């Protein structure tokens, strides 16, 4: 009897060779391993992954296994998803949300430069105080109200009583060091975006306005085709500031940070410091979430070298879908329908009777709870203790637990924030969109640097193909 060592008889190839033969990225190769499509063993050094060449060849000849959903694996250094939260370039998003201004979180997503966080002690990368035209340091009046560090930095990022944005850019000097960090919209672009909204139907939702605003801002920006990282970051600052600045103002902003400006566009009531800080945290928590549907669409657009405005417009179109950002609007309507704590049981029972899903609960990634939603709910409760709208939200949570619904997600928490503050309908989607613009552009930068068009393949299920 002759024994054959089948292990020795097999030809083993390394991961790079296997991926090249299959025409996939290494990450996709390992996804095939996790699904049992390919067999892998470790090399003698314990580090290399080796694959059966015959098995790889069979897979290459027959294509993707039938019955398996299309799988596109994209390598990215922007965001990793943990068991209950995202991590932005390795940093816990919840930790950033507790201390970091939205502008700084966006810069971190775009650059990954530790100096961005270190410059402000992970609070804000604040430029030096503006200088007057005579070069002297501008002094604050003894009677001036206290100014937060975030607003002190934003004072240089937005037009103010001491001059318009162009004046501040000139004051910053020719080196552009400060100017590059200004979160200032182009005034002409904002005026054009405001004018374009006059043709919209009465009372459109903010997400509808943002799509119009993005289109007009892009058409007004002659620098939109500059796709190097520094230029995209500068475009991102102008774009975010323009998205906020072109929304209809409801009151004077309480500061010049992006959260303060956004509040003045979404809420007719004044913001307490605690509520404004809660909005800041919400923007940080929503800034990115790996390859969510809108981000995948934005990356595809960027891989085709669409400019940053087109990338964001693509993301906005997907975000507006009811299974994505539109779920926020549904959660807002749920809380509006509940109204008082005593109505929670009836409203959820009615939805169960109609076979409708309760929005704001469960998550496709975080099966055991969305920590972002938990943190944001805690901040809302701390900002407005004893508020009747927080009591209504708590009643919904209690009824959801009684019905054994999944844990609440960040959609529910953000809906609670917009409810207790009396923001306009659809404000949650607008907050989501402004925040996620930072993430979309971070992913776009990776695609601009990659130089490869993202191309999914279909699993054809139509009539038999005839001819060559």
N, C-alpha and C positions, 0 to 999 in steps of 0.2 A: 504494500500500500504506500502510495506516495502522497505526502502532505505538501501543500503549496501555501506559502505565507502570502495570503491575499493582500495584507497591508503593504508588504514590500513590493508586490506586483503592481499596485496602483500607482499612478503618476499623480503627484501632488504639486500644485502650483500656488504661488503666493497671491495675496489679495489684489495687488495691483494688476497682475496678469489676468486674474479671474474677472475683475471689474472691467478691464479693457475688452475682454472677449464678449462679455454680456452687454457692453455699451452702457454701463450704469456707474454711478458714483460709489466709492467704497461704503458710504453710509447705507446705500440701498442694498449692497451685498450683505451687510450684517443684518439688515431687516429680513432678507430671505432666510438667513440662518435662524433668526428668532421665530420665523413662521414655519420652520421645518422643511423649507424648499431646498436648501443646500446643507451639506454636511461640512463641518469645519473641525480641524484638529490643530493643536499647537505644534510648532516646530521644535526641534531639539533644544533650541535656546530658550524655550518657554515664552518667548515674546511674539514671534511671528505667527500669523494665522495662515494655515494651508488648506487648500480646497482640492477635492477630487476632480482632476481634469476631465474625466469622462462625464461626470455628473454636470459639470459646468457646460460642457459641450452639448449634452442633451437638452439642458435648459435653454441654451442659446438657440438651438434649432427649433424648439417648439414654442419659444416665446414665453411670456408671463403665464403662469398656471391659470387655467380656466377656473372661474368661480371666485377668484381673488379680486378684491377691489383695486383700482389703480392706486399706485403708491408712488408719490414723489417725495423723496427725501432730500432736503436742502441743508447743506452745511452752513451754519451761522454762528457767529460769536456774540450776537446781540442779547438774547434772552434764553435762559434755561428754565423749564418748568419743574418745580419741586412737587412734593406730594400735595401741598395745599396752597402754594404761592409761586409767583415768578421771581426770578433773580435776574436783575439787569447787569449784564457783563460781570456776573459773579456776586453782585451785591443784592442782599435781601430787599425786595421791593417794599416790604412792610417797614423795614428799618429806615429806608430812604423816605418813605411817606411820613414818618413821624417827625423828621427834622429838616428835610431838604426842600427848598423852593422848586416849583415845577420847572422853571427855567434851567436850574442847575441839573435837575434830573434829565432833562432833554439833552443838554450839552454832554452829559455823561453817556447817554445812549449813542450820541453821534460820534464821540471821540474816544471813549474809554480811557481818557487821560486822567490819572489819579490827581493831577494838579487841579482839575476842575472841582473836585470835591474838597481837596485839601485847602484850596485858596480861601474857602469860607468856613473851614472846620466842619465840612459837610452840612453847611447851612446855606451859603450862597457865595458864588464867585462874584463878588461885588467890585465893580470898577472903582477907581479913585473918584473923589468928589469932583464935580464939574468945575471948570475954571472959567472965570469971567473973561471977557474979550481983552481986558488989560493984563491978563495973566495972573491976577490975584485969586487966592482961594475964596470961593463963595462962602460967606458966613451965614449961619442961621440966626434969626432973631431970637432974643431971649424969651419972647412970648410965643414962639412957635410951638405947636403941639409935638409931643414925642413922635419920632419917626422910626419905624421898624427898619432893620437892616435890609429886608427885602425891598421895601419901598425906597430906601436910600439908593440901592442899586438901580431900581427901576426908574428912578428920577432921571437917570442919564439915558434910559432906554426909550423914553417916550417924549413927545413934544410937551413943553410946559410953558409957564408964564414968562420964563427967561429967554425964550427963543424957540424956534421950530427945530425939527429934527436935523435939518441941514445945518443950522447954526451950531448945534451940538456936535455934529460930525466934524465941522471945520475946527471947533474948539479942541477936539480930540487930537488934532495934529495929523501930519501927513503919514505917520507910520501905520495908522489904521488899527493899532492895538486895541484901543477902546472902541473905535467905530465898528470893528468886526463883531463886537459882542452886544451891539444895540438891538433891542427887541422893538424896532420901530417899523411901522408900515409905511409904504410909499403913499404920500398924501393924494397924489393924482389917481393912483389905483383904487384907493378907498373911496374917493369921490365917484369914480366910475362905477364901482361895485354898488354903492348906495343908490345911484341913479338907476342901475339895471334892475334893482328890486322893485321899483315903482310899477313895473308892469306885471308883477306877480298877482295872483288872486288874493282876495282879502284874507288876512291872518294866516299866512303859510306857517308851517312848523319851522323851527330854527334849522333843522337839518336840510330843508329845501332851500332856505336862504344860503346856507353854507356852500351848497353845490354851485349856486349862481355866483356867489362871491369868489370862490376859487377859480372859476372859469375866467371871470373878468380880471382878477388880480394877475393871473397867468398871462393873459393877453397884453397886460400893461407893463410887464416886466421884461425888459430887453436883456436881462442877465439870466433868464431862466434856462438857457441851454448850456450854461457853465456847470459841468458835472463833476468837477474835482471836489474832494471832501470839504474843503474850506468854503467853497462857493455854495455847495448844497446846504451847509450849516447856516450860512448867511441868508440864503433864500428861505430856509426854514424859519428863521427869526422874523423876517419880513412877512412871511405867509401867516404864521400864527398870529402875529400882531394885527395883520389885515383881516383875518377871519373874525377876530373879536371886534376890531374897530369898525367894521362895516355892518355889524348887526345893529338894529335900532336901539339907541340909548333909552333906558328907562329912568336913570337917575345919574348923578355925578359919581364917578368912581371914588372909593375911599382911599385909593392909593394907585400906584402906577405899575404894580406887578400884574402879570397876566391874570391871576385869579381875581384881583380887585377889578380890573377892567372887564373881565367876563361877567362877574357878579352884576355890574351896572347895566349889562345888556340882557340879563336873564331874570333879574328880580327887581321889582319896584320898591322893595322895602330896604332900609339900611342894613348893612351887615355888621354884626358884632365881631370883635376880633376872633372869638372862638369859632364862629360859623365860617368866617373867611378862611381861617386856618383849616377847617374841615374841607372846604372846597379845594384848597391847595393840595391837601392829602389825597383827595379823590382824583385830581388830575395826575398826580404821581403814580397812584395805584393803577390807573388806566392807560398809562403812557405806552405800554407794549404788552403783548401776550403771545410771544413766539409766532407760530404760523396760523393765527386765527384766519378765518376766511377772507376778511378784508385785507389782511397783511399779505396773504398768498397772492391775491389779485394785484396788490400794489407791487409786489416783487416781480410778477410776470410783466407788468407794464414797464418797470424799471429795466428789466433784462432786455427789453426791446428799445432801450434808450429813450423812453418817454421822459419828458422833463419833470422836475419835482411837482409842479402844479398838476400835471396830468396824472402823476402817480397818486397824489392825494385825492384828486377827483375820482379816480378808480376806486380807491379805498372807501370814499364817501358813498359811492353808489352801492357797494356791497354792504357797508355798514347799515344802510337804511333798511335792509331786509328784515322782516319780522323775526327771523331765526337768529339774528345777530344783534346789532345795536337797536333795532326796532323793538326788541324784547324789553328795553328800558321804558319805552313809551307804554307798553302793555302793563308793566309793573306800576307805572305812575297812575294809569287808569284804574288799576285794581285798588290802590290805596284811596283814590278819589271816590270810588264806589263804596268803599267801606265807611269812610267818613268818621264814624264814632266807634269806639271799642266794642260796643254792644252789637254792632252789625257784622262783625268779622265772621262769626259762625254761619250766619245766613248767606253772606256773599260767597263763601267758599263752598257751602252746601249747594247753592244754585249752580255754581260752576261744575261741581261734581255731577249734578243731575243732568247737565247739558253735555257732559263728556268733554269739557274743556280743560286744558292744562292750566294750572295756576302759575302765572309768570313770576320770575324772581326766585325760583327754587330749583335746586339741582344744577349740576355742571358736568359737561362731557369729559372734562379732564380731572376735576377734583371730586372724586366719588365720595369722600368722607368730609366734605365741607370746603368752602372757599374762604380762606383766611383773610383775603382782601375785604370781603363783605363783612366779616366779623369785626375787623378793625374799624372800618368806616361806620358801622352801626354804633360801636362804642363811642366814637368821636361825636356822632350826632347826638347821642344821649347826653354826653358830657356838655355839649354846647348849649342844649336847650332842655335842662332837666325838668321833668314834670309837664312838658308840652303836651297838649291834647292830641296832636298828630303823632307824636312818638308813642303815646299810649295806644292809639289805633294800630300803629305798626306792630307794637308788642302783642296786641290781641291777635293780629293775623299770624304772627310767629307761633303763638301758643296754639291756635287752632290748627296750624299746619303740622305742628308736632303731634297733636291729638290724632290727626288723620295720617300720621306716619309719612308725611311728604319728605322729600330730600331736604338737606340743609339749605338755608338761604344763600344766595350768591351775591355778587357785587351789584347786580342789577337791582335787587330789592333794596340794598343799602343806599344806593344812589337815589332811587325813587323816594326813600324815606327822607333823604336830605332835601330834595326838591319840594317835597310835600310840606315839611315843617317850615321851610323858608318862604313858601308862597311863590315859588318861581313860576314862570310861564309854562304852559303845556309844551311838552317836548324838550324841556331844558336838559333833561338827562342825556338825551341823544347828542345835544350840542356839546355838553361837557365831555362826553365820550369822544366825540369827533375831534375837538380841539386837542385833547390829551393824546389821542392815538396818532395824530399827525406827526408827533415826535417819533413814535415807533416806526411808522411807515417810512419816514425819511431815513431813519437809521438802517432799515433793511434795504432801502433803495441804494444807499451808499455801497453796501456790499455787492449788489448786482452791478452797479456801475463799474466797480473795481474788477468784477469777475469776467466780464466780456463774453459770456455765454448766454444764448437765448434759451429761456426755460420752455421746454416743449413736452407736454404730456402726450402720451399715446393712448388711443382709444382701444377698447376691447370690442371689436366689431361683432354685432349680433343680428345684422340685417340679412337680406336674401343672399344666396350663394353668389359669389363673384364670378362673372364669366369673362372670357377673354384673357389676354396676357396681363 
